[in-house]
Amino acid sequence: MSSTDATATLQALLDTAATTRKTCIVPAGGYRLSSTGLGYSSNSVVLMIGDIYNDHGPAVGTLYCLTNRTSGRLSNVTIQGAGGSFVGSTSASAGATRKGLGIVATDGFVVVNVQTSGPLTGFGMEIKNSTGGHINGLKLLSGVNKPGADGLHFFGACSRITGSTIRVSSGDDALSFTCENSESTNATLERVTLSGLTLDSMGFSCIKFYTGTGTGKATIRNIRLSNIVGKITQGPTGCPLMMQNDGVAQGCTIDNVVIENADLDFGAATQDGPTAYITDCSNVTLRNITLRGRRNGQFLRAIRCNGLTVTGDVWDTIGGNTMDDLVQLESCSNYSINLVVRSASGAQIGTIVTSNSGTDTKTRYIGLTGS
């Protein structure tokens, strides 16, 4: 990796290529960004043969290797990986956040075969307030084991985005959909469809949906995720699937989410808690889902959910836990749960079948020996 600041040289290449409608090639080698990050323009096509090393910004701040650095919206942007990577600095001081690729305020984008490698202290790739995109063949690797080091992060007003064949190994949430601060007030994050996902988190969540209390009436809806394998790889914390609507009091919603053909493993996490935790969400379908390795909690805990459908298997890969509280439903309505309970060897040891077509104000503890 060159010690020379390559920011100005690479930015000139980007600007010239966009103006002449040509591809900007990041040549083989390693290029350090010490002053600022790089900004793409409308109609940019970037081919990543070399590596871009994020070593820029203030002691406390949040900056990308490459993103929309204007104050307006851009369109028709293509970022293609060809062996190069967005790399995080090892020298980031306390409070600094180094991100990889940011697709921000961009309409019409394609990101193919892009790679990140660590230790990124921020998102590997963030899609923020952007629409009409496709992502494929991503390898978002080696985030630091700390909050904020998500692998693939969708934020704010995003819509009409598809993707496939995505591998994430992150320090925080592997795949996240959030509206969580004043930047996403009243935002709608919707119509995202992803398939073929490998989602490993060092110690937080494989999949996370979240709305915060400072977001007005933000909405996350119409999300489809399929063909997923995910695991907590280091711990000590972790919840493979989390859907948490903290903004429900001011009208935030998480609605119409389908996750199917997913195998999610509690893995190396050691704290007590459920494998899947869902609060204040509506119309959630977990179809053909496998949940493995709960701690001293449930495989599934749902609180104040309306319209919850769950089918699949639960594998009790950690022995010694009580079996009378495998599923916990608290004030849930219109639910249907049909799960096969298996031992660590995969042998079937029971089933859980329960449903309710109306309103339920009680807490239900459902297991093999309880009621």
Sine and cosine of phi, psi and omega as CSV:
sin_phi,cos_phi,sin_psi,cos_psi,sin_omega,cos_omega
0.00,0.00,0.83,-0.56,-0.01,-1.00
-0.90,0.44,0.60,-0.80,0.06,-1.00
-1.00,0.09,-0.18,0.98,-0.03,-1.00
-0.98,0.19,0.66,-0.75,0.06,-1.00
-0.94,0.34,0.89,-0.45,-0.05,-1.00
-0.98,-0.18,0.19,0.98,-0.11,-0.99
-0.85,0.53,-0.79,0.61,-0.08,-1.00
-0.90,0.44,-0.64,0.76,-0.01,-1.00
-0.91,0.42,-0.72,0.70,-0.01,-1.00
-0.94,0.35,-0.59,0.81,0.02,-1.00
-0.91,0.42,-0.61,0.79,0.06,-1.00
-0.90,0.44,-0.64,0.76,0.06,-1.00
-0.88,0.48,-0.71,0.70,0.01,-1.00
-0.87,0.50,-0.72,0.69,-0.06,-1.00
-0.91,0.41,-0.70,0.72,-0.01,-1.00
-0.90,0.43,-0.69,0.72,-0.02,-1.00
-0.90,0.44,-0.66,0.75,0.00,-1.00
-0.91,0.41,-0.64,0.77,-0.02,-1.00
-0.91,0.42,-0.63,0.78,-0.05,-1.00
-1.00,-0.07,0.10,0.99,0.00,-1.00
0.85,0.53,0.67,0.75,0.06,-1.00
-0.90,-0.44,0.24,-0.97,0.03,-1.00
-0.98,0.19,0.73,-0.68,0.12,-0.99
-1.00,0.01,0.88,-0.48,-0.01,-1.00
-0.98,-0.19,0.86,-0.52,0.17,-0.99
-0.99,0.12,0.95,-0.32,-0.16,-0.99
-0.91,0.41,0.24,-0.97,0.05,-1.00
-0.85,0.53,0.56,-0.83,-0.03,-1.00
0.86,-0.51,-0.11,-0.99,-0.01,-1.00
-0.86,-0.51,0.73,-0.68,-0.11,-0.99
-0.82,-0.58,0.86,-0.51,-0.06,-1.00
-1.00,-0.01,0.73,-0.69,0.11,-0.99
-0.97,-0.26,0.97,-0.26,-0.07,-1.00
-0.96,-0.26,-0.33,0.94,-0.07,-1.00
-0.98,-0.20,-0.82,0.57,0.05,-1.00
-0.60,-0.80,0.05,-1.00,0.17,-0.99
-1.00,0.08,0.07,-1.00,0.00,-1.00
-0.99,-0.11,0.49,-0.87,0.02,-1.00
-0.86,-0.52,0.77,-0.64,0.11,-0.99
-1.00,0.01,0.24,-0.97,0.01,-1.00
-0.88,-0.47,0.15,-0.99,0.18,-0.98
-0.85,0.53,0.58,-0.81,0.02,-1.00
0.93,0.36,0.30,0.95,0.04,-1.00
-0.97,0.24,0.62,-0.79,0.19,-0.98
-0.78,-0.62,0.88,-0.47,-0.08,-1.00
-0.87,-0.49,0.79,-0.61,0.03,-1.00
-0.93,-0.36,0.90,-0.43,-0.11,-0.99
-1.00,-0.06,1.00,0.00,0.12,-0.99
-1.00,0.02,-0.68,0.74,0.03,-1.00
-1.00,-0.08,0.03,-1.00,0.00,-1.00
-0.99,-0.15,0.58,-0.81,0.13,-0.99
-0.91,-0.41,0.81,-0.58,-0.15,-0.99
-0.95,-0.30,0.89,-0.45,-0.09,-1.00
-0.99,0.10,0.98,-0.19,-0.04,-1.00
-0.71,-0.71,0.58,0.82,-0.16,-0.99
-0.86,-0.51,0.16,-0.99,0.15,-0.99
0.99,-0.15,0.07,-1.00,-0.05,-1.00
-0.96,0.28,0.13,-0.99,0.02,-1.00
-0.88,0.47,-0.57,0.82,0.08,-1.00
-0.83,-0.56,0.88,-0.47,-0.04,-1.00
0.12,-0.99,0.15,-0.99,-0.03,-1.00
-0.79,-0.62,0.90,-0.44,-0.08,-1.00
-0.61,-0.79,0.55,-0.83,0.01,-1.00
-0.99,-0.13,0.32,-0.95,0.26,-0.97
-0.92,0.40,-0.76,0.64,-0.08,-1.00
-0.61,-0.80,0.74,-0.67,0.02,-1.00
-0.25,-0.97,-0.07,-1.00,0.20,-0.98
-0.98,0.19,0.94,-0.35,-0.03,-1.00
-0.98,-0.22,0.16,0.99,0.10,-0.99
-1.00,0.04,0.11,-0.99,0.05,-1.00
-1.00,-0.08,0.01,1.00,-0.04,-1.00
-0.92,-0.40,-0.09,-1.00,0.02,-1.00
-1.00,-0.02,0.56,-0.83,0.04,-1.00
-0.86,-0.51,0.18,-0.98,-0.02,-1.00
-0.53,-0.85,0.36,-0.93,0.13,-0.99
0.85,0.53,0.91,0.41,-0.02,-1.00
-0.88,-0.47,0.73,-0.68,0.03,-1.00
-0.82,-0.57,0.81,-0.59,0.09,-1.00
-0.87,-0.50,0.87,-0.49,-0.06,-1.00
-0.84,-0.54,0.80,-0.60,0.07,-1.00
-0.99,0.14,0.63,-0.77,0.04,-1.00
-0.62,-0.78,0.67,0.74,0.00,-1.00
0.95,-0.32,-0.38,0.93,0.02,-1.00
-0.99,0.13,0.19,-0.98,-0.09,-1.00
-0.59,-0.81,0.46,-0.89,0.22,-0.98
-1.00,0.01,0.86,-0.52,-0.18,-0.98
-0.89,-0.46,0.62,-0.78,0.02,-1.00
-1.00,-0.05,0.50,-0.86,0.01,-1.00
-0.98,0.21,0.60,-0.80,0.10,-0.99
-1.00,0.09,-0.10,0.99,-0.13,-0.99
-0.98,-0.21,0.16,0.99,-0.03,-1.00
-0.88,0.47,0.79,-0.62,-0.03,-1.00
-0.98,0.19,0.17,-0.99,0.00,-1.00
-0.84,0.54,0.78,-0.63,0.00,-1.00
0.99,-0.11,-0.25,0.97,0.01,-1.00
-1.00,0.08,0.58,-0.81,0.03,-1.00
-0.80,-0.60,0.87,-0.49,0.00,-1.00
-0.95,-0.31,0.86,-0.51,-0.02,-1.00
-0.95,-0.32,0.31,-0.95,0.04,-1.00
-1.00,0.03,-0.98,-0.22,-0.05,-1.00
-0.99,-0.16,0.74,-0.67,0.09,-1.00
-0.89,-0.46,0.89,-0.46,0.17,-0.99
-0.99,-0.11,0.99,-0.15,-0.19,-0.98
-0.83,-0.55,0.78,-0.63,0.05,-1.00
0.75,0.66,0.77,0.64,-0.06,-1.00
-0.78,-0.62,0.77,-0.64,-0.01,-1.00
-0.94,-0.34,0.88,-0.48,-0.04,-1.00
1.00,0.09,1.00,0.01,-0.03,-1.00
-0.63,-0.78,0.46,-0.89,0.09,-1.00
-0.73,-0.68,0.79,-0.61,0.06,-1.00
-0.80,-0.60,0.90,-0.43,-0.13,-0.99
-0.78,-0.62,0.75,-0.67,0.13,-0.99
0.85,0.53,0.45,0.89,0.02,-1.00
-0.98,0.22,0.61,-0.80,0.01,-1.00
-0.84,-0.54,0.54,-0.84,0.24,-0.97
-0.81,-0.59,0.45,-0.89,0.10,-0.99
-0.57,-0.82,0.44,-0.90,-0.26,-0.97
-1.00,-0.03,-0.17,-0.99,0.10,1.00
-1.00,-0.02,1.00,-0.04,0.09,-1.00
-0.92,0.39,0.74,-0.67,0.04,-1.00
-1.00,-0.10,-0.03,1.00,0.06,-1.00
-0.79,-0.61,-0.28,-0.96,-0.05,-1.00
-0.88,0.48,0.65,-0.76,0.17,-0.99
-0.91,0.41,-0.76,0.65,0.07,-1.00
-0.60,-0.80,0.74,-0.68,0.04,-1.00
-0.86,-0.52,0.73,-0.68,0.15,-0.99
-0.94,-0.35,0.92,-0.39,-0.18,-0.98
-0.77,-0.64,0.85,-0.53,0.06,-1.00
0.77,0.64,0.72,0.70,-0.06,-1.00
-0.77,-0.64,0.44,-0.90,-0.10,-1.00
-0.69,-0.73,0.37,-0.93,0.17,-0.99
0.90,0.44,0.85,0.53,-0.06,-1.00
-0.75,-0.66,0.23,-0.97,0.08,-1.00
-0.68,-0.73,0.70,-0.71,0.04,-1.00
-0.80,-0.60,0.64,-0.76,-0.08,-1.00
-0.44,-0.90,0.61,-0.80,0.13,-0.99
0.92,0.39,0.50,0.86,-0.05,-1.00
-0.98,0.19,0.57,-0.82,0.14,-0.99
-0.77,-0.64,0.99,-0.13,-0.09,-1.00
-0.95,-0.31,0.99,-0.15,-0.25,-0.97
-0.85,-0.53,0.48,-0.88,0.31,-0.95
0.95,0.30,0.70,0.71,0.20,-0.98
-0.96,0.27,0.43,-0.90,0.04,-1.00
-0.95,0.30,0.58,-0.82,-0.01,-1.00
-0.97,0.25,0.99,0.17,-0.01,-1.00
-0.36,-0.93,0.41,-0.91,0.04,-1.00
-0.84,0.54,0.65,-0.76,0.02,-1.00
0.99,-0.15,-0.22,0.98,-0.02,-1.00
-1.00,-0.05,0.80,0.60,0.03,-1.00
-0.92,0.40,0.45,-0.89,0.05,-1.00
-0.98,0.18,-0.91,0.41,0.02,-1.00
-0.85,-0.53,0.89,-0.45,-0.16,-0.99
-0.85,-0.52,0.85,-0.52,0.14,-0.99
-0.98,-0.18,0.76,-0.65,-0.11,-0.99
-0.66,-0.75,0.74,-0.68,0.16,-0.99
0.96,0.28,-0.55,-0.83,-0.16,-0.99
-0.99,0.17,0.99,0.16,0.05,-1.00
-0.91,-0.41,0.53,-0.85,0.04,-1.00
-0.33,-0.94,0.35,-0.94,0.08,-1.00
0.81,0.58,0.88,0.48,-0.02,-1.00
-0.79,-0.61,0.75,-0.66,0.05,-1.00
-0.84,-0.54,0.37,-0.93,0.02,-1.00
-0.23,-0.97,0.34,-0.94,0.01,-1.00
-0.40,-0.92,0.33,-0.94,0.08,-1.00
0.80,0.60,0.94,0.35,-0.09,-1.00
-0.82,-0.57,0.80,-0.60,0.04,-1.00
-0.90,-0.44,0.79,-0.62,-0.01,-1.00
-0.78,-0.63,0.73,-0.69,0.19,-0.98
-0.75,-0.66,0.98,-0.19,-0.20,-0.98
-0.90,-0.44,0.24,-0.97,0.10,-0.99
-0.99,0.10,-0.51,0.86,0.01,-1.00
-0.91,-0.41,-0.75,-0.66,0.00,-1.00
-0.95,0.32,0.73,-0.68,-0.01,-1.00
-0.94,0.34,-0.74,0.68,0.01,-1.00
-0.73,-0.68,0.83,-0.56,-0.07,-1.00
-0.69,-0.72,0.57,-0.82,0.07,-1.00
-0.80,-0.60,0.92,-0.39,-0.11,-0.99
-0.65,-0.76,0.54,-0.84,0.30,-0.95
-0.79,-0.61,0.96,-0.27,-0.27,-0.96
-0.69,-0.73,0.04,1.00,0.07,-1.00
-0.42,-0.91,-0.15,-0.99,-0.10,-1.00
-0.90,0.44,-0.30,0.95,0.05,-1.00
-0.96,0.29,-0.23,0.97,-0.01,-1.00
-0.83,-0.56,0.55,0.84,0.01,-1.00
-0.89,0.46,0.82,-0.58,0.02,-1.00
0.86,0.52,0.36,0.93,-0.03,-1.00
-0.97,0.24,0.45,-0.89,0.12,-0.99
-0.88,-0.48,0.87,-0.50,0.06,-1.00
-0.95,-0.31,0.93,-0.38,-0.17,-0.99
-0.48,-0.88,0.26,-0.96,0.13,-0.99
0.83,0.55,0.83,0.56,0.11,-0.99
-0.92,-0.40,0.80,-0.60,-0.02,-1.00
-0.79,-0.61,0.87,-0.49,-0.03,-1.00
-0.76,-0.65,0.59,-0.81,0.03,-1.00
-0.58,-0.81,0.37,-0.93,0.02,-1.00
0.94,0.35,0.88,0.48,-0.15,-0.99
-0.91,-0.43,0.74,-0.67,0.19,-0.98
-0.91,-0.41,0.91,-0.41,-0.22,-0.98
-0.80,-0.60,0.99,-0.13,0.02,-1.00
-0.95,-0.31,0.76,-0.65,0.07,-1.00
-0.90,-0.44,0.69,-0.72,0.03,-1.00
-0.89,0.45,-0.65,0.76,-0.08,-1.00
-0.32,-0.95,0.47,0.88,-0.04,-1.00
-0.70,-0.71,-0.98,-0.21,-0.02,-1.00
-0.79,-0.62,0.57,-0.82,0.18,-0.98
-0.97,0.26,-0.69,0.73,0.04,-1.00
-0.73,-0.68,0.76,-0.65,-0.01,-1.00
-0.69,-0.72,0.73,-0.69,0.20,-0.98
-0.89,-0.45,0.69,-0.73,-0.07,-1.00
-0.43,-0.90,0.72,-0.69,0.24,-0.97
-0.86,-0.51,0.61,-0.80,-0.03,-1.00
-0.96,-0.27,0.07,-1.00,-0.07,-1.00
-0.99,0.16,-0.17,0.99,-0.03,-1.00
-0.96,-0.28,0.49,0.87,-0.16,-0.99
-0.88,-0.47,0.26,0.97,-0.05,-1.00
0.89,0.46,-0.70,-0.71,0.03,-1.00
-0.97,-0.24,0.89,0.45,0.02,-1.00
-0.95,0.31,0.49,-0.87,-0.06,-1.00
-0.73,-0.68,0.73,-0.68,0.19,-0.98
-0.87,-0.50,0.86,-0.51,-0.10,-0.99
-0.43,-0.90,0.29,-0.96,0.09,-1.00
0.82,0.57,0.84,0.55,0.04,-1.00
-0.94,-0.35,0.74,-0.67,0.01,-1.00
-0.82,-0.58,0.87,-0.50,0.02,-1.00
-0.81,-0.59,0.71,-0.70,-0.05,-1.00
-0.54,-0.84,0.38,-0.93,0.06,-1.00
0.83,0.55,0.95,0.31,-0.18,-0.98
-0.81,-0.58,0.66,-0.75,0.22,-0.98
-0.79,-0.61,0.81,-0.59,-0.04,-1.00
-0.60,-0.80,0.44,-0.90,-0.06,-1.00
-0.42,-0.91,0.56,-0.83,0.22,-0.98
-1.00,0.08,0.87,-0.49,-0.23,-0.97
-0.99,-0.17,-0.40,0.92,-0.04,-1.00
-0.78,-0.62,-0.64,0.77,-0.10,-1.00
0.98,0.21,-0.23,-0.97,0.17,0.98
-0.99,0.13,-0.28,0.96,0.00,-1.00
-1.00,-0.07,0.13,-0.99,0.09,-1.00
0.38,-0.93,0.58,-0.82,0.13,-0.99
-0.52,-0.85,0.97,-0.23,-0.14,-0.99
-0.78,0.62,-0.65,0.76,0.04,-1.00
-0.79,-0.61,0.86,-0.51,0.05,-1.00
-0.77,-0.64,0.78,-0.63,0.10,-1.00
-0.77,-0.64,0.97,-0.26,-0.21,-0.98
-0.78,-0.63,0.94,-0.34,-0.02,-1.00
-0.98,-0.18,0.99,0.15,0.00,-1.00
-0.96,0.26,-0.26,0.97,-0.02,-1.00
-1.00,-0.08,0.29,0.96,-0.08,-1.00
-0.88,0.47,-0.54,0.84,-0.06,-1.00
-0.89,0.46,-0.52,0.85,0.02,-1.00
-0.98,-0.18,0.18,0.98,0.13,-0.99
0.97,-0.25,0.17,0.99,0.07,-1.00
-0.93,0.36,0.53,-0.85,0.02,-1.00
-0.71,-0.70,0.57,-0.82,0.26,-0.97
-0.85,-0.52,0.92,-0.40,-0.23,-0.97
-0.60,-0.80,0.56,-0.83,0.12,-0.99
0.85,0.52,0.91,0.42,0.04,-1.00
-0.90,-0.43,0.77,-0.64,0.05,-1.00
-0.86,-0.51,0.83,-0.56,0.10,-0.99
-0.83,-0.55,0.88,-0.48,-0.08,-1.00
-0.71,-0.70,0.45,-0.90,-0.02,-1.00
0.80,0.60,0.84,0.54,-0.06,-1.00
-0.84,-0.54,0.67,-0.75,0.05,-1.00
-0.85,-0.53,0.95,-0.31,-0.11,-0.99
-0.87,-0.49,0.77,-0.64,-0.17,-0.99
-0.87,-0.50,0.78,-0.62,0.07,-1.00
-0.88,0.47,-0.44,0.90,0.16,-0.99
0.83,0.56,-0.81,-0.58,-0.13,-0.99
-1.00,0.02,0.02,1.00,0.03,-1.00
-0.91,0.42,0.57,-0.82,-0.09,-1.00
-0.85,-0.53,-0.17,0.99,-0.02,-1.00
-0.97,0.24,0.43,-0.90,0.08,-1.00
-0.93,0.36,0.58,-0.82,0.05,-1.00
0.43,-0.90,0.15,-0.99,-0.04,-1.00
-0.98,0.19,0.34,-0.94,0.11,-0.99
-0.98,0.21,-0.60,0.80,0.10,-0.99
-0.81,-0.59,0.78,-0.62,-0.09,-1.00
-0.78,-0.63,0.87,-0.49,-0.11,-0.99
-0.75,-0.66,0.84,-0.55,-0.01,-1.00
-0.76,-0.65,0.72,-0.70,0.13,-0.99
0.81,0.59,0.70,0.72,0.04,-1.00
-0.89,-0.45,0.34,-0.94,0.02,-1.00
-0.75,-0.66,0.54,-0.84,0.09,-1.00
0.81,0.59,0.84,0.54,0.05,-1.00
-0.97,-0.25,0.78,-0.63,0.04,-1.00
-0.87,-0.49,0.85,-0.53,0.16,-0.99
-0.93,-0.36,0.98,-0.22,-0.14,-0.99
-0.95,-0.32,0.79,-0.61,-0.02,-1.00
0.81,0.59,0.80,0.61,-0.03,-1.00
-0.98,-0.22,0.62,-0.78,0.10,-0.99
-0.91,-0.42,0.83,-0.55,0.02,-1.00
-0.90,-0.43,0.81,-0.59,-0.11,-0.99
-0.86,-0.51,0.59,-0.81,0.32,-0.95
0.95,0.32,0.71,0.70,0.08,-1.00
-0.87,0.50,0.41,-0.91,0.14,-0.99
-1.00,-0.05,-0.64,-0.76,0.02,-1.00
-1.00,0.09,0.84,0.55,0.02,-1.00
-0.50,-0.86,-0.42,-0.91,-0.06,-1.00
-0.98,-0.20,0.32,-0.95,0.25,-0.97
-0.93,0.36,-0.65,0.76,-0.03,-1.00
-0.71,-0.70,0.81,-0.59,0.14,-0.99
-0.80,-0.60,0.86,-0.52,-0.01,-1.00
-0.83,-0.55,0.71,-0.70,-0.06,-1.00
-0.80,-0.60,0.83,-0.56,0.07,-1.00
0.79,0.61,0.72,0.69,0.04,-1.00
-0.97,-0.25,0.61,-0.80,0.02,-1.00
-0.84,-0.54,0.89,-0.46,-0.01,-1.00
1.00,0.06,0.92,0.40,-0.03,-1.00
-0.88,-0.47,0.85,-0.52,0.02,-1.00
-0.83,-0.55,0.82,-0.57,-0.06,-1.00
-0.71,-0.71,0.80,-0.60,0.13,-0.99
-0.72,-0.70,0.51,-0.86,0.05,-1.00
0.60,-0.80,-0.55,-0.84,-0.08,-1.00
-0.80,-0.60,0.48,-0.88,0.24,-0.97
-0.82,-0.58,0.75,-0.66,-0.06,-1.00
-0.92,-0.38,0.90,-0.44,-0.01,-1.00
-1.00,0.07,0.97,0.23,-0.12,-0.99
-0.98,0.17,-0.09,1.00,0.05,-1.00
-0.91,-0.42,0.94,-0.34,-0.12,-0.99
-0.95,0.30,0.31,-0.95,0.11,-0.99
1.00,-0.07,-0.10,1.00,0.01,-1.00
-0.99,0.15,0.54,-0.84,0.12,-0.99
-0.87,0.49,0.52,-0.85,-0.06,-1.00
-0.95,-0.30,0.15,0.99,-0.07,-1.00
-0.99,-0.13,0.12,0.99,-0.01,-1.00
-0.60,-0.80,0.87,0.49,-0.02,-1.00
-0.99,0.13,-0.54,0.84,0.06,-1.00
-0.77,-0.63,0.73,-0.69,0.03,-1.00
-0.81,-0.59,0.86,-0.51,-0.02,-1.00
-0.89,-0.45,0.88,-0.48,-0.08,-1.00
-0.90,-0.44,0.93,-0.37,0.03,-1.00
0.80,0.60,0.71,0.71,0.02,-1.00
-0.99,-0.16,0.46,-0.89,-0.02,-1.00
-0.76,-0.65,0.47,-0.88,0.08,-1.00
0.79,0.61,0.86,0.51,-0.02,-1.00
-0.89,-0.46,0.42,-0.91,0.08,-1.00
-0.58,-0.81,0.90,-0.44,-0.05,-1.00
-0.86,-0.51,0.80,-0.60,0.03,-1.00
-0.63,-0.78,0.99,-0.17,-0.12,-0.99
-0.78,-0.62,0.63,-0.78,0.18,-0.98
-1.00,-0.04,0.76,-0.65,0.01,-1.00
-0.99,-0.15,0.80,-0.60,-0.04,-1.00
-0.83,-0.56,0.42,-0.91,0.11,-0.99
-0.99,0.12,-0.01,-1.00,0.01,-1.00
-0.88,0.48,-0.46,0.89,0.01,-1.00
-0.99,0.14,-0.15,0.99,-0.04,-1.00
0.99,-0.10,-0.05,1.00,0.01,-1.00
-0.94,0.33,0.67,-0.74,0.02,-1.00
-0.96,0.28,0.78,-0.62,0.01,-1.00
-0.87,-0.49,-0.02,1.00,0.04,-1.00
0.20,-0.98,-0.03,-1.00,0.06,-1.00
-0.65,-0.76,0.42,-0.91,0.13,-0.99
-0.85,-0.53,0.87,-0.49,0.03,-1.00
-0.73,-0.68,0.89,-0.46,0.02,-1.00
-0.47,-0.88,0.52,-0.86,0.01,-1.00
-0.43,-0.90,0.34,-0.94,0.05,-1.00
-0.41,-0.91,0.83,-0.56,-0.04,-1.00
-0.99,-0.11,0.10,1.00,0.00,-1.00
-0.76,-0.65,-0.40,-0.92,-0.02,-1.00
-1.00,0.04,0.65,-0.76,0.01,-1.00
-0.73,-0.68,0.86,-0.50,-0.03,-1.00
-0.99,-0.17,0.06,1.00,-0.06,-1.00
-0.99,-0.15,0.18,-0.98,0.16,-0.99
-0.98,-0.18,0.81,-0.58,-0.04,-1.00
-0.95,-0.32,0.83,-0.56,0.08,-1.00
-0.97,-0.26,0.91,-0.42,-0.16,-0.99
-0.87,-0.50,0.81,-0.59,0.01,-1.00
-0.41,-0.91,-0.33,-0.94,-0.05,-1.00
-1.00,0.07,-0.43,0.90,-0.04,-1.00
-0.85,-0.52,-0.09,1.00,-0.02,-1.00
-0.94,-0.33,-0.23,-0.97,0.00,-1.00
-0.60,-0.80,0.00,0.00,0.00,0.00
